[in-house]
Amino acid sequence: MSLRCPVCSTISSVERRTSEVDLWRCPSCDHCFSNVDSIESLEEYSPEYYEATHRNWFDNPNIALFETICQFIIQNKPNASLIDLGCGNGNFLKYLHKKNPSLSLTGIDIAQNRAAEGITFLQGDALVAEFDSQYDVVVSLAVIEHVTDIQKFVNRLYSLCAPQGFVIIMTLNERSVLYGVARLLYNLGYKTPCERLYSKHHLNHFNASSLKKLVETNRLSVIKIFLHNVPLSAVDLTASSHMAATILRAGIWSTFLLGSAIGRTYLQTIICKKSTEEDL
């Protein structure tokens, strides 16, 4: 059996088999991805996913990232129309509205959101939903790693973006210190961290070069890449005791600190400009 890399189409090979999924690695762009056929049942994004399974993530939004993106928008598109694909509970959009009420804000997610001042919330699949217009800024935070067809997804971001507009994507960095430590521990027999990071709800594990290659292939010009971490309070811990949780949290904090120092952080955000025919 052979699979082609979803980023560059290079024939890839199996690197690791976890309890939930077979992981493949591209020898060309180093992209790591799941063999969807090896997953018994795909993740269902029910209300429990947001309210229980990953409650810490949604209860502790990444305000530092929100502010970085907000300042970029204010400096480059201060009265922008913006759509957030896979907006979750709308934390990012609510932050933007508070900081700059002149923005025209739309969010779409599979889960339904409660009405909020200054924001239009839509329910549905962003890949197939119909939209009446394009947007000055198209944002997708922590979504692309869940998507099976990443080429189709990025092409959708491109098509929703107005000429001279911006596309902003945040995702994981599989070549971060955290991922590296998890793989090392797995080889030493402690499999839990690796099983968590490579769980079935993450189908694509980008590194900085594979994400850049993907967006550039889809006619997006990279302007900035931010390497950063998530707030420690947002990390979902699975520990048997308070002491174990404290030790685990200290270990994660250490990988975050080292990752920031050497440019191998847990997360990455890429800002792109839509290339028009005249630009090519």
C-alpha positions as a printed Julia matrix, in Angstrom:
280×3 Matrix{Float64}:
   0.0    0.0     0.0
   1.21   3.52   -0.78
  -0.17   6.93    0.07
   0.7   10.3    -1.41
   1.47  13.29    0.76
  -1.58  15.61    0.91
   0.76  18.62    0.65
   3.14  17.76   -2.22
   1.83  14.41   -3.56
   5.11  12.59   -2.89
   4.74   8.85   -2.21
   5.11   8.46    1.56
   5.65   5.65    4.04
   4.36   4.54    7.43
   6.33   6.02   10.33
   4.34   4.98   13.39
   1.23   3.08   14.4
  -0.58   4.31   17.51
  -3.62   2.8    19.18
  -5.92   5.04   17.11
  -4.22   5.68   13.79
  -1.4    4.88   11.35
   0.9    7.87   10.81
   2.71   8.48    7.52
   5.67  10.74    6.77
   6.52  12.5     3.49
  10.21  12.15    2.56
  10.07  15.4     0.57
   8.28  18.07    2.66
   8.41  16.16    5.99
   4.65  16.43    6.42
   3.11  13.93    8.85
  -0.44  12.75    8.19
  -2.92  10.1     9.23
  -4.14   7.26    7.09
  -7.85   7.94    7.43
  -8.68   4.33    6.51
  -6.84   3.16    9.64
  -9.21   5.05   11.95
 -12.12   2.97   13.21
 -14.4    5.98   13.7
 -13.65   9.59   12.83
 -13.96  12.3    15.47
 -17.47  13.68   15.9
 -17.52  17.36   16.85
 -20.48  17.25   19.18
 -21.12  19.79   21.96
 -19.17  17.46   24.29
 -16.02  18.07   22.21
 -16.15  21.78   23.11
 -17.67  21.58   26.58
 -15.86  18.58   28.06
 -13.12  16.91   26.0
 -11.28  20.16   25.21
 -12.84  22.46   27.75
  -9.49  23.95   28.83
  -8.72  25.03   25.26
 -12.0   26.9    24.85
 -12.12  28.27   28.41
  -8.6   29.74   28.13
  -8.37  31.49   24.75
  -5.02  32.52   23.32
  -5.34  36.27   23.94
  -1.74  36.97   22.92
  -2.4   35.45   19.48
  -5.73  37.28   19.2
  -3.98  40.58   19.88
  -1.21  39.88   17.34
  -3.77  39.18   14.62
  -5.91  42.13   15.71
  -3.01  44.56   15.42
  -2.12  43.23   11.97
  -5.7   43.79   10.81
  -5.89  47.28   12.3
  -2.65  48.25   10.57
  -3.55  46.74    7.19
  -7.36  46.44    6.92
  -8.85  48.6     9.71
 -12.45  48.42    8.38
 -12.23  44.89    7.09
 -14.9   42.33    6.51
 -13.65  39.14    8.17
 -14.79  35.55    8.34
 -13.55  32.94   10.82
 -13.89  29.41    9.42
 -14.36  26.93   12.23
 -14.9   29.69   14.77
 -15.63  27.35   17.7
 -17.4   29.27   20.45
 -16.55  32.62   18.85
 -13.91  33.78   21.34
 -11.69  35.28   18.64
 -14.53  37.18   16.98
 -15.77  38.51   20.31
 -12.28  39.76   21.07
 -12.03  41.5    17.69
 -15.41  43.2    18.12
 -14.42  44.52   21.52
 -11.11  45.87   20.19
 -12.41  47.25   16.89
 -16.22  47.52   16.55
 -15.88  48.83   12.97
 -14.95  45.35   11.71
 -17.65  43.39    9.91
 -17.41  39.96   11.53
 -18.77  36.57   10.45
 -18.11  33.14   11.92
 -19.1   29.68   10.75
 -18.86  26.41   12.65
 -20.5   23.0    12.65
 -21.72  23.73   16.18
 -24.34  26.4    16.73
 -23.34  29.63   18.47
 -25.42  31.98   20.56
 -26.08  35.4    19.08
 -23.48  38.04   19.97
 -23.41  41.77   19.33
 -21.59  42.78   16.16
 -21.07  39.2    14.91
 -22.97  37.11   12.36
 -22.78  33.45   13.33
 -23.53  30.76   10.74
 -23.92  27.04   11.36
 -22.63  24.59    8.77
 -19.68  23.05    6.98
 -17.4   25.83    5.71
 -16.26  23.66    2.79
 -19.74  23.43    1.24
 -21.66  26.39    2.68
 -22.69  29.13    0.25
 -21.56  32.7     0.89
 -22.85  35.89   -0.73
 -19.52  37.69   -0.89
 -15.77  37.55   -0.41
 -13.99  38.86    2.69
 -11.01  41.13    3.24
  -9.62  38.74    5.85
 -10.2   34.98    6.05
  -9.12  33.36    9.31
  -8.85  29.71   10.35
  -7.49  28.92   13.8
  -6.77  25.32   14.85
  -8.96  23.85   12.11
  -6.81  22.68    9.18
  -5.24  19.86   11.21
  -8.72  18.31   11.5
  -9.41  18.41    7.74
  -9.05  15.4     5.43
  -8.76  17.29    2.12
  -6.36  20.12    2.97
  -5.92  21.17   -0.67
  -9.66  21.74   -0.99
  -9.7   23.56    2.33
  -6.94  26.04    1.44
  -8.5   26.57   -1.98
 -11.71  27.45   -0.13
  -9.85  30.0     1.97
  -8.45  31.47   -1.23
 -11.84  31.68   -2.96
 -13.45  33.4     0.04
 -10.68  35.99    0.2
 -11.19  39.25   -1.68
  -8.45  40.52   -4.06
  -5.53  41.94   -2.07
  -7.02  40.37    1.05
  -5.35  38.25    3.7
  -5.61  34.62    4.78
  -4.5   33.74    8.32
  -4.02  30.13    9.42
  -3.01  28.83   12.84
  -2.14  25.19   13.38
   0.22  22.84   15.22
   3.96  22.59   14.62
   4.89  18.91   14.46
   8.6   19.75   14.61
   8.18  21.55   17.92
  10.08  20.56   21.05
   6.84  19.24   22.59
   6.22  16.83   19.73
   9.87  15.77   19.75
   9.84  14.97   23.46
   6.58  13.05   23.05
   8.09  10.89   20.3
  11.2   10.25   22.42
   9.08   9.18   25.4
   7.05   6.91   23.14
  10.21   5.11   22.04
  11.17   4.74   25.71
   7.83   3.11   26.52
   5.8    6.06   27.86
   3.21   6.4    25.12
   0.56   8.73   26.57
   1.92  12.13   25.39
   2.45  10.85   21.85
  -0.96   9.19   21.75
  -2.52  12.49   22.83
  -0.71  14.63   20.28
  -1.32  12.2    17.43
  -4.9   11.33   18.38
  -7.44  10.64   15.65
  -8.94  14.15   15.65
  -5.69  15.53   14.2
  -5.4   14.2    10.65
  -2.56  16.48    9.52
   0.52  17.45   11.52
   2.18  20.4     9.82
   5.72  21.64   10.2
   6.66  25.19    9.2
   7.9   24.21    5.76
   4.97  21.94    4.85
   2.4   24.59    5.8
   4.27  27.23    3.78
   4.46  24.89    0.79
   0.73  24.15    0.99
  -0.4   27.79    0.97
   2.06  28.8    -1.75
   0.85  25.94   -3.94
  -2.63  27.44   -3.62
  -1.62  30.93   -4.84
  -1.15  32.53   -1.43
   1.94  34.65   -0.79
   3.42  34.3     2.7
   3.9   37.62    4.51
   4.64  36.57    8.09
   5.05  33.4    10.13
   4.62  33.55   13.9
   5.98  30.73   16.04
   4.3   30.65   19.45
   2.77  28.5    22.16
  -0.68  28.09   23.63
  -1.4   29.34   27.17
  -0.39  26.6    29.59
  -3.85  26.82   31.19
  -5.37  25.78   27.84
  -3.55  22.43   27.73
  -5.81  19.44   28.39
  -4.05  17.26   30.94
  -4.76  13.62   31.71
  -3.23  12.85   35.08
  -4.19  10.45   37.85
  -3.46  12.87   40.7
  -2.79  16.51   41.53
   0.92  15.76   41.91
   1.05  13.99   38.56
  -0.74  16.94   36.94
   1.75  19.36   38.48
   4.72  17.36   37.18
   3.15  17.06   33.74
   2.38  20.77   33.6
   5.97  21.61   34.59
   7.27  19.33   31.84
   5.07  20.96   29.21
   6.09  24.42   30.43
   9.74  23.42   30.01
   9.19  22.31   26.4
   7.36  25.57   25.69
  10.23  27.59   27.15
  12.87  25.68   25.18
  10.77  25.79   22.03
  10.47  29.58   22.25
  14.23  29.89   22.72
  15.17  27.81   19.67
  12.24  28.57   17.36
  10.46  25.23   17.72
   7.22  26.22   19.42
   4.06  24.13   19.7
   1.98  26.35   17.42
   2.5   28.36   14.25
   0.45  31.09   12.57
   0.97  32.07    8.95
  -0.31  35.29    7.36
  -0.72  35.27    3.59
  -1.83  37.71    0.92
  -4.04  36.63   -1.93
  -2.13  36.68   -5.19
  -4.13  37.94   -8.15
  -3.54  37.15  -11.82
  -1.64  40.45  -12.13
   0.72  39.4    -9.35
   1.64  36.07  -10.98
